[in-house]
Every structure is written in C-alpha cells, then in structure tokens.
Amino acid sequence: MKLQQPELPMTWLAGTKFCVFGLGDSTYSQFCYSAACFDTRLGELGGRRLLQRGVGDDRDEDRFYTGWENWLPELWMALGVPQLPTQRDVSAPCYREEGYDRDIRHYEFQVKGTPISYKTGDSLAVWPRNPADKAEEFCCMMGVDAGQQLRVVPLEGARNWCPLEVSVRQLFTHVLDIFGKPNRKFFDTLSRFASDEFERAELMNIVERVPDGEAVYRDLLQDYAHMADVLKRFKSARPPLEHLINMVPALKPRSYSIASSSSMHPDTIQLCVVMVDWIVGSTNERRIGEATGFLSIQEPGAQILCTVRQSAIVLPKDPTTPIIMAGTGTGLAPWRAVTQERVHQARQGLEVGPCLLLFGARYSKEYLYRDEFNQYVSEGVLRIFTAFSRDQVRNIYVQHRLVEASTEIADLMLRQNGHFFVCGSARRVPEDIYLAMKEVVMKSEKCNEDEAEAALSNLKMEGRYTVEAWS
C-alpha cells in the first residue's frame, strides 16, 4: 500500500504504521496530518493500532537507523515475536575474500664453463619434467610397472621422439606430456580402447560434437583437465604403452625472456618467472603449471635441460638511439636486460640515448627490481613511468602513462628514430598499448586514425615497434 503524496520523498507501511525517512520539518508536518487521516480511516474500517508510529531522521548520527533501531524492538514485542538473544552466534559471512599473492621468483643459471652463451634480448627455453610422484600415480592407475625397462623402436607413423632405451618411469617423467591438454584427436583414439559401451559412446559424443558430448568437453576445459584426468575418468579405456607413446605428445620446452644483460652478466642467465597456478572448480584442487612448477622445486646446483633462443627483441646497434619499453608484471624481465645493457655501456664511457620504461602492475608492492631500477635512474641512464592500477580508486594502466607522456614519446619515435618495445600478456597488453600509441600519433601529427595506423605499420616494418607477448 502506498500513499499518493508526491511531496513526500519516501514512505513505507509496517502493519498499519509508518516509518518516515529524511523528511524536513514542513514536509514532516504535512505527512503527520496525512498519516493521521489515514489512521482514522483504517480505524473506521476495523484496523487496530499495534504501536506508535516510528520516525527516523536522516540528520541523526546514524541517519534514519537511529529511529529504526529504537522502534524495531517495540514492533517485535507488539507482534509477540521473541526478542533477539543477548548472546548470539556469529552469522555466516555475506562475502568471500580470497587472498591472492602472485608467486614471482628470480632464477639464475650458471653458464660459465658451458657452451651456452646469449645476447641481450634472447629467451631461454626450459624443458620441464613431470613430478615423479604424479608419474608414479599415473603408472598405478594405468596398471603398468614404473620400473620396467623398455626398448622403443619407432615404426611408420611414429610422431614422437623417444629414447631407444627408457624405463616406464622415465617415459612418464621425462618424455610424454601426460599432464598436458588433450585435443579431440586424443578422445577419438581413446574411444577405440574403451571396453565399456557407455564410456565409448560418451567419448564419441565428444568427438562428434553432439550436445551431450559438448557439455562434457566444456566441463573438462573449465577444469583445465589434462590427459591423465581424462584417462582417470574413462576407466575402461586403457591403451597399451606402444599406443600411448604416439597418442600423448612429447614434453615441450617453455620459453622465458632473459632478464639479464649478457654484457653485465656474461656468466649467468637470469629469469623472472611468475608461478602459473589455478583451482580446479569441481574438486577445489590447486594445480601448478608444468614448467613453473618444475623450476620451483629445483635446488641450487641442479642441472636443467635448456637452450637459448633468439626472440623478437633486437636492440639498435647505435647506443644513442632512443629506446622506449612498456611492460606489465613479469613482462618487465626483458626490459631489465635492455636497461642493464644501456647502463653497462654508460659505465664503459659510451654515450647512450634516452631510455624510457613504462611499467605497470596491480600494486606498488609488485614493483619488481625496484631498488635496482632506482639506481639506474640515479645514474641518469633511465627514466621510469609507473602505473599501479589498484593503488587508487581510479585504475591507472601503462597505456594511460603512455598518453600522458605523448609529446615526449612522439618526439623520440617520430623525429629521433627511436625503438618501441612492448612485453606482456597477449590477451590485452599489446592491443591496449597499440591503441594508446595510435592516440599519441594522432595527437602529435594531427592526423586521422587511418593515417596513424599507417605510421605505426611503417614503424613495425622498420623493426622499430616490437611486441614480445605470451598467452
């Protein structure tokens, strides 16, 4: 029931009585008159007053809740409802808070005395191994002896590299990616080994993309299910080892941008790596990425299979050429290497050009290598623009800092032949930075969007706009 009083901002009916919130003196008087008439009419119709009307004032210390809290116990008593106990248990929370601290680690690989060398800007490819305990569990599940020695002879159609002589344990720790993501071909092949008719049909539904199969496939994807998960689910499908070797891809290396300069650190390769982890929704189990998990358990002095690979980052030969670097999170790694290269050149007495770094993270506490970069700033080699998105109410990102410094950046890139480098997640960072750079060009050259895109395309073809991204 609602009063048709347009001059009253807010009223509500409790039983036959009203609580009025935030009314001024004159409005309140009008309301009292209207409410009195309303009460009289309800009485004529047989209504019975339960208790006096409650009034809340928005000007009170606790606003209208002052009147509400005083009036509510009287209402419970009038209604015959038991009063709230003086000692009460803590109610269930209305929100869930999840801690989230990124596990970021610095690694150093000793390369002195080895044939390995690297250039500033290169990346390091690391071959992971599957956890030994998980591989043992897999062997038990598959009903094979982990200690059995195998002699593997490749035949026609073999697609995986495999040692000629290997144990079953080594096969599942060093060779096959049993904890990798399965493709539909895997489900297709697996269906041929399912002895249970229902499981075979379910596997074929996935392969043929029928609705039921698509639902199962989506559930597996949502849980980041790996091949061992699939084999655990379809218990009747047990391919023999000679088939598994061809069904499961071989372990592949993961590449990481080298975070050190070969000039400053010729004997070590340094990496900055964030742990990849996630929670499996259906089981609440925490899982860790293969390569980052493998690196995290290595002890000092451990030997790791790896190789140096050239990346897209190629530094200008002239040290006076301006360099602008943009990165987020561990995307700072290659720019640490580039900055170290410039610092080393400056310390050798060479003239170096402007070196600008735009770095972004969620919080300032995630500012990696802060003291080191501040030292380079104090030496006059580096200038830094930081963007910590969640340290203030309004999110500030690297692209915002880029636009703020548009005049200087446009001058360095368009008139001083500078080089622009971007490193970060392939999901958003390259696109966001590109849009910001387009705005910089449009603002500087007073041109339209098409002309700005053409200018950026020319920079890319000249090798002066480079993107190093990961998925």
matplotlib code that plots the C-alpha trace (Angstrom):
import matplotlib.pyplot as plt

x = [0.0, 1.5, 0.4, -0.1, 1.8, 4.3, 5.9, 7.0, 10.3, 9.9, 7.3, 6.6, 3.9, 4.7, 1.5, -0.8, 2.0, 4.6, 8.3, 9.4, 12.9, 14.8, 11.9, 12.2, 10.1, 7.4, 7.2, 7.1, 4.1, 2.3, 3.0, 1.7, -1.5, -1.9, -1.0, -3.4, -6.2, -5.1, -5.0, -8.6, -9.9, -8.2, -9.8, -13.2, -12.6, -11.7, -8.0, -6.2, -3.2, -0.2, 2.1, 3.0, 4.4, 8.2, 10.1, 13.7, 15.7, 18.4, 20.2, 20.8, 24.3, 23.3, 20.9, 17.4, 18.7, 18.7, 14.9, 14.6, 16.8, 14.7, 11.4, 12.2, 12.2, 8.7, 7.4, 8.7, 7.0, 3.7, 3.8, 4.6, 7.9, 10.7, 13.3, 16.8, 19.0, 21.7, 24.3, 24.3, 26.5, 28.4, 26.3, 27.6, 29.6, 27.9, 31.1, 34.0, 37.5, 40.3, 43.9, 45.9, 49.6, 51.5, 54.4, 57.2, 60.7, 64.1, 66.3, 69.9, 71.5, 75.3, 76.6, 80.3, 82.2, 79.4, 79.0, 75.9, 76.1, 73.4, 72.7, 70.7, 67.1, 67.3, 65.0, 65.7, 63.8, 63.4, 62.4, 60.2, 59.8, 56.6, 56.6, 57.9, 55.1, 52.4, 54.0, 54.1, 50.3, 49.7, 51.6, 49.5, 46.3, 47.3, 48.4, 52.0, 55.2, 57.1, 60.4, 60.0, 62.7, 61.6, 63.3, 61.4, 61.7, 59.9, 57.8, 56.0, 53.6, 55.5, 55.3, 57.1, 60.8, 61.6, 64.9, 65.7, 66.0, 63.9, 62.1, 58.3, 59.0, 61.3, 58.8, 56.2, 58.5, 60.9, 59.3, 55.5, 53.3, 50.7, 49.6, 49.1, 45.8, 44.1, 42.8, 39.8, 42.1, 43.1, 39.4, 38.9, 41.8, 41.0, 37.4, 38.7, 40.2, 37.1, 35.7, 32.7, 29.9, 28.7, 32.2, 32.9, 29.6, 30.5, 33.9, 32.4, 29.9, 32.8, 34.5, 31.2, 30.3, 26.8, 25.2, 25.9, 29.5, 30.0, 28.8, 31.3, 34.0, 33.2, 33.3, 36.7, 38.0, 36.7, 38.6, 41.7, 41.6, 44.8, 45.2, 45.8, 42.4, 40.7, 42.1, 41.1, 37.5, 37.2, 38.5, 37.8, 40.0, 43.5, 45.7, 48.9, 52.2, 53.0, 49.9, 50.2, 53.7, 52.0, 48.8, 50.4, 52.6, 56.2, 57.0, 57.8, 60.1, 58.7, 60.5, 61.1, 62.5, 66.0, 66.0, 69.8, 72.2, 74.9, 77.3, 76.7, 76.2, 78.1, 78.4, 74.7, 71.3, 68.7, 64.9, 61.9, 59.1, 55.6, 54.1, 51.2, 48.5, 44.8, 42.0, 40.1, 36.4, 35.0, 37.5, 38.9, 42.3, 45.2, 47.3, 50.6, 51.9, 54.3, 57.3, 56.9, 56.2, 59.3, 61.5, 60.1, 61.3, 64.9, 67.7, 70.8, 73.3, 70.6, 71.2, 68.4, 67.9, 67.6, 68.7, 69.0, 66.6, 66.6, 63.5, 61.8, 63.8, 66.7, 68.4, 69.5, 73.2, 73.7, 73.6, 72.5, 69.2, 66.3, 64.6, 61.0, 59.9, 56.4, 55.7, 53.4, 54.2, 57.0, 56.9, 59.5, 62.1, 63.4, 63.4, 65.6, 68.0, 67.9, 68.3, 71.3, 72.8, 72.5, 73.8, 76.8, 77.5, 77.3, 79.6, 82.1, 82.1, 79.9, 77.3, 73.8, 70.5, 67.2, 65.9, 62.3, 60.5, 56.7, 55.9, 52.5, 51.4, 48.3, 50.1, 53.3, 54.4, 54.7, 57.3, 59.9, 63.6, 62.6, 65.9, 67.9, 65.9, 66.1, 69.9, 69.8, 67.6, 70.1, 72.9, 71.0, 70.5, 66.8, 63.5, 60.5, 56.8, 54.9, 51.2, 49.9, 46.3, 44.8, 46.7, 44.0, 40.2, 40.6, 42.5, 45.7, 47.4, 50.5, 48.6, 47.4, 51.0, 51.9, 49.3, 50.3, 53.9, 52.7, 54.6, 58.0, 57.3, 56.1, 59.3, 61.5, 59.7, 58.8, 61.6, 64.6, 64.1, 63.5, 62.7, 59.5, 59.2, 56.2, 56.1, 53.1, 50.2, 48.8, 45.2, 45.2, 48.6, 49.6, 46.2, 45.9, 49.4, 48.8, 45.6, 47.5, 50.3, 47.7, 46.3, 49.9, 50.5, 47.1, 47.7, 51.2, 50.7, 47.2, 46.2, 43.2, 43.0, 43.9, 47.0, 48.1, 47.7, 49.8, 52.5, 52.6, 52.6, 55.7, 57.4, 56.7, 58.1, 61.2, 61.7, 61.1, 57.9, 58.4, 55.9, 57.0, 53.9, 52.8, 49.5]
y = [0.0, 3.4, 7.0, 9.2, 12.1, 13.4, 15.9, 13.1, 11.6, 8.2, 6.3, 2.7, 0.8, -1.5, -3.2, -0.2, 2.3, 4.3, 5.0, 8.2, 8.7, 12.0, 14.5, 18.2, 19.9, 21.3, 18.0, 16.1, 18.1, 17.5, 13.8, 13.6, 15.3, 12.8, 9.8, 10.9, 10.9, 7.6, 6.1, 7.4, 5.8, 2.5, 2.6, 3.1, 0.0, -2.1, -1.6, -1.9, 0.2, -2.0, 0.7, 4.3, 5.4, 5.2, 8.2, 8.2, 11.4, 11.3, 14.0, 11.8, 10.4, 7.0, 8.7, 7.1, 3.9, 5.7, 5.8, 2.3, 0.6, 2.2, 1.3, -2.3, -4.0, -2.4, -4.0, -7.5, -7.1, -6.0, -8.9, -11.4, -12.3, -13.5, -10.9, -11.4, -13.2, -11.2, -13.7, -14.6, -16.7, -15.0, -15.2, -16.6, -14.1, -12.4, -12.1, -14.4, -12.9, -14.7, -14.0, -13.5, -13.0, -13.8, -16.1, -14.4, -15.9, -14.8, -17.6, -17.6, -20.2, -20.6, -20.8, -20.3, -23.3, -24.4, -24.0, -21.8, -18.1, -15.4, -12.0, -9.3, -9.8, -13.5, -16.0, -19.3, -22.4, -24.8, -28.5, -29.4, -32.8, -34.2, -34.6, -38.1, -38.8, -37.9, -40.1, -43.0, -42.4, -42.4, -45.8, -47.3, -46.0, -47.5, -50.8, -50.6, -51.3, -48.0, -49.8, -51.8, -51.2, -50.6, -50.8, -48.4, -48.9, -46.2, -47.6, -46.0, -43.2, -42.6, -38.9, -38.6, -38.6, -41.2, -42.7, -46.1, -47.4, -46.0, -47.1, -46.7, -44.2, -42.1, -42.3, -40.5, -38.1, -37.1, -37.9, -37.7, -34.7, -36.7, -33.6, -31.6, -30.5, -33.2, -32.4, -34.1, -36.5, -37.9, -38.5, -40.1, -42.5, -43.2, -44.2, -47.2, -48.7, -48.2, -51.6, -50.0, -49.2, -46.2, -44.7, -45.4, -43.6, -40.7, -40.3, -40.5, -37.8, -35.5, -36.3, -35.8, -32.6, -33.8, -31.6, -34.1, -34.5, -30.8, -30.4, -33.0, -31.3, -27.9, -29.2, -30.7, -27.5, -25.5, -27.7, -27.5, -31.3, -32.9, -36.3, -38.1, -36.7, -38.0, -41.5, -41.4, -40.5, -43.2, -46.1, -48.8, -47.1, -48.4, -48.1, -50.2, -48.3, -48.7, -46.7, -44.2, -43.2, -42.0, -40.7, -38.4, -35.5, -35.2, -32.6, -29.3, -26.5, -23.3, -20.1, -17.2, -13.8, -13.5, -10.8, -10.0, -8.4, -10.6, -7.6, -7.1, -10.8, -12.9, -15.9, -16.2, -16.2, -14.7, -15.2, -13.6, -16.1, -16.0, -19.2, -20.5, -22.0, -22.4, -24.1, -27.0, -26.0, -29.5, -30.7, -27.4, -28.8, -26.3, -27.1, -25.7, -25.2, -27.8, -25.6, -23.1, -26.0, -27.8, -24.7, -24.0, -27.3, -27.2, -27.0, -24.9, -26.7, -28.7, -29.3, -28.4, -29.1, -25.8, -23.8, -20.2, -18.9, -15.6, -13.6, -10.7, -8.2, -6.8, -3.8, -0.9, -1.0, 2.7, 3.1, 6.7, 5.6, 6.3, 3.2, 3.1, 0.0, -0.9, -3.9, -5.3, -7.8, -10.2, -8.5, -6.3, -9.1, -8.3, -4.6, -5.2, -6.8, -4.0, -1.4, -3.3, -3.2, 0.6, 1.0, -1.2, 0.9, 4.1, 2.8, 2.0, 5.6, 5.4, 8.0, 6.4, 7.8, 8.3, 5.1, 5.2, 2.5, 2.3, -0.4, -1.5, -3.8, -4.1, -2.7, -0.9, -3.9, -5.8, -3.3, -5.9, -4.9, -1.5, -0.7, -1.7, 0.4, 3.4, 3.0, 3.2, 6.3, 7.9, 7.2, 9.2, 6.4, 5.5, 7.3, 5.4, 5.9, 3.6, 2.6, 0.6, 0.1, -0.8, 1.6, 4.2, 4.4, 5.0, 2.3, 3.6, 1.5, 1.7, 3.0, 6.0, 6.9, 6.5, 9.0, 11.4, 11.4, 11.6, 14.7, 13.2, 9.8, 11.1, 13.2, 10.2, 7.9, 10.1, 12.6, 10.8, 7.4, 5.7, 2.0, 1.0, -2.4, -4.0, -7.1, -8.6, -10.9, -11.4, -11.1, -7.3, -5.6, -5.4, -4.2, -1.6, -0.3, -0.1, 1.9, 4.3, 4.7, 5.4, 8.2, 9.5, 9.7, 11.3, 13.9, 14.7, 14.6, 16.0, 13.1, 10.8, 7.2, 5.6, 7.8, 7.0, 3.2, 3.6, 5.3, 2.6, -0.1, 1.6, 1.5, -2.2, -2.9, -0.9, -3.0, -0.1, -1.3, -4.8, -6.9, -9.8, -11.4, -14.7, -16.4]
z = [0.0, -1.0, -0.2, -3.2, -1.7, -4.4, -2.0, 0.3, -0.9, 0.8, 3.0, 3.8, 5.7, 8.5, 9.7, 10.0, 11.0, 9.0, 9.3, 7.6, 6.5, 6.0, 6.0, 6.6, 9.3, 6.9, 4.9, 8.1, 9.4, 6.2, 6.5, 10.1, 9.0, 6.1, 8.3, 11.0, 8.4, 7.1, 10.6, 11.3, 8.1, 8.9, 12.4, 10.8, 8.7, 11.8, 11.9, 15.3, 16.2, 17.2, 18.5, 17.9, 14.6, 14.2, 12.8, 11.5, 10.8, 8.2, 10.2, 13.2, 13.9, 12.4, 10.0, 9.9, 11.5, 14.9, 14.9, 13.3, 15.9, 18.7, 17.1, 16.0, 19.5, 20.2, 16.9, 17.9, 21.2, 19.7, 17.3, 20.0, 18.4, 20.8, 21.4, 20.0, 22.4, 24.1, 23.2, 19.5, 17.3, 14.5, 11.4, 8.1, 6.1, 3.2, 1.2, 0.4, 0.5, -1.4, -0.8, -4.0, -3.9, -7.0, -6.6, -8.6, -8.5, -9.7, -11.1, -12.0, -14.3, -14.2, -17.8, -17.2, -18.4, -20.7, -24.4, -23.7, -24.5, -25.1, -26.3, -24.6, -25.7, -26.1, -24.4, -22.5, -23.4, -20.5, -20.8, -17.8, -16.2, -14.7, -10.9, -10.0, -7.5, -10.0, -12.6, -10.2, -9.5, -13.3, -13.6, -10.9, -12.5, -15.9, -14.3, -15.6, -13.7, -13.4, -13.1, -16.3, -18.9, -22.5, -25.8, -28.1, -31.9, -34.0, -36.8, -39.7, -38.5, -35.2, -34.4, -31.0, -30.3, -27.7, -26.4, -27.7, -24.2, -21.4, -18.3, -17.9, -15.1, -17.3, -20.1, -18.0, -16.2, -19.0, -22.3, -22.5, -21.6, -19.7, -17.8, -21.0, -22.5, -24.7, -28.1, -29.9, -31.7, -28.3, -27.4, -30.8, -30.4, -26.8, -27.7, -29.6, -26.4, -24.2, -23.3, -21.6, -24.1, -22.2, -22.0, -25.6, -26.6, -24.3, -25.9, -29.4, -28.4, -27.6, -31.0, -33.0, -31.1, -30.1, -27.3, -24.5, -25.6, -25.9, -22.3, -21.1, -23.2, -21.7, -18.2, -18.8, -20.3, -17.4, -15.0, -17.2, -17.4, -18.7, -20.4, -17.1, -15.9, -19.0, -18.5, -14.9, -15.9, -18.6, -16.6, -19.2, -21.8, -21.2, -24.3, -24.2, -23.9, -27.6, -28.4, -25.6, -26.8, -30.1, -28.5, -26.0, -27.3, -26.1, -23.4, -25.0, -23.7, -22.3, -23.3, -20.9, -21.7, -20.2, -17.5, -17.6, -20.0, -21.5, -21.2, -17.5, -16.6, -19.1, -16.8, -15.7, -17.3, -15.1, -15.3, -13.6, -13.6, -12.1, -10.9, -13.0, -10.8, -10.7, -8.8, -10.3, -9.8, -9.4, -6.8, -5.3, -6.0, -6.6, -9.6, -10.8, -14.4, -15.6, -16.3, -13.5, -11.0, -12.2, -11.8, -8.3, -6.8, -8.1, -5.6, -6.0, -8.3, -10.1, -13.8, -16.1, -19.8, -21.6, -24.7, -25.7, -28.4, -30.3, -29.6, -31.5, -29.4, -31.4, -29.9, -32.2, -33.0, -32.2, -28.4, -28.8, -30.4, -28.0, -26.5, -25.1, -23.2, -22.0, -19.9, -17.1, -14.4, -15.3, -18.7, -17.1, -17.5, -21.0, -20.2, -17.2, -19.6, -22.1, -19.3, -17.9, -21.4, -21.6, -18.1, -18.9, -22.0, -20.0, -17.3, -20.0, -21.0, -24.1, -24.9, -24.6, -25.8, -23.9, -22.2, -21.0, -19.1, -18.6, -16.1, -14.8, -12.0, -9.7, -6.7, -5.9, -3.8, -7.1, -8.4, -9.4, -9.0, -7.6, -5.9, -9.0, -11.3, -8.9, -9.0, -12.8, -12.6, -10.2, -12.7, -15.3, -17.7, -17.2, -16.7, -15.3, -15.6, -13.3, -13.3, -10.3, -11.3, -7.8, -5.6, -6.0, -6.7, -10.4, -12.3, -13.9, -16.6, -18.6, -21.6, -19.6, -18.7, -22.4, -23.4, -20.6, -22.0, -25.6, -26.5, -25.5, -26.8, -30.2, -30.5, -29.6, -32.0, -34.9, -35.0, -33.3, -34.9, -31.5, -30.9, -29.1, -27.3, -25.7, -23.5, -21.6, -21.8, -25.3, -24.1, -23.6, -23.3, -26.9, -28.1, -25.3, -25.9, -29.6, -29.2, -26.9, -29.4, -32.1, -29.9, -29.4, -33.2, -33.9, -31.3, -32.3, -36.1, -36.0, -38.3, -38.5, -37.3, -40.7, -41.0, -37.5, -38.2, -41.4, -39.4, -36.8, -39.5, -41.0, -37.6, -37.3, -40.8, -40.0, -36.9, -34.5, -33.0, -31.5, -29.4, -27.2, -25.8, -24.2, -23.9]

ax = plt.figure().add_subplot(projection="3d")
ax.plot(x, y, z, "-o")
ax.set_aspect("equal")
plt.show()
